[in-house]
Amino acid sequence: MTKGTEIIARFERFASPQLAESWDHSGLQIGNPDQPVHKVMTTLDVRPAVVDEAIDQGVDFIFAHHPVMFKPAKDLDTRNPQNAMYAKLLAHQITVYAAHTNLDTVNGGMNDWLADQLGLNNTTPLVEAGYDPITGQPVGMGRIGDLKESLSVSDFAKHCLTSFGVTGLRVVTPTPAPASIKRVAILGGSGSEFYLNAQQKGAQAYVTGDVSYHTAHDAQASGVVLVDPGHHIEAVAIDQLANLLQNWQQEHQWSITLYRSRVNTEPFQFVTK
């Protein structure tokens, strides 16, 4: 019999909660981790359709990247879809755990996965965040590294489309545009505020999500190419978290079944003429 507490404890030996940002709400979200776990589902987001999927699949532990509860509920009126989702989770005794900014920061976590998708070599943290309390190694948000070969701005944008499997993205190109792109920084999620870190470390391009209009103007003036493929590229966590859990399952002989969510939680669609 495997309990949720065993899974959580093993994960937190990999990505310490101490690496999470102060504003974050990583960790246990809802449910009782002392309960036995039979089926674990990995997901990027916990949305009503994802919870319905978990119920249909007989899942009793959801392992997510994005927290379910960033803000406390003001009431428990189940006419509110979010509250109704909480009620479903509790009614079906599903425990939810989220690893957010600690997974973003840890070596071998989210930003290494994204850098690997882009094919970056010799990567180092983009925004230093001290040292891992478990390994003692330097850690930080984002990654900066080098492409195998230089690309034009247009070809780099196409490379991002292919690497992340997205149907569209936004590109902010300075004037004059760099002749080629070789050194690239990336930070999953909403990281546009760190474009100057990318520029100061010699990146010709910076890839991140949720870029605002005014930040795009500032980045354009700074001379760095800004590529916004969206927040949802972090869906790489679905497979990568399952891979980690599978390795630990063999290591600890956990009696669990792993399931990867198949629900697409990308809220945006790209419309062309």
ABEGO torsion letter per residue (X at the ends): XBBAAAAAAAAAAABBAAABBAABBBEBABEBAABBBABBBBBABBBAAAAAAAAAAGBABBBBABBABABBBABABAABAAAAAAAAAAAAGBBBBBBBAAAAABBGBAAAAAAAAAGBBGBBBABBAEBBAAAGBBBEBEBBBBBABBBBAAAAAAAAAAAAGBABBBBBBBOBBBABBABBBBBBEBAAAAAAAAAAAGBABBBBBGBBAAAAAAAAAAGBBBBBAEAAAAAAAAAAAAAAAAAAAAAAGBBBBBBBBABBABABBBBBX
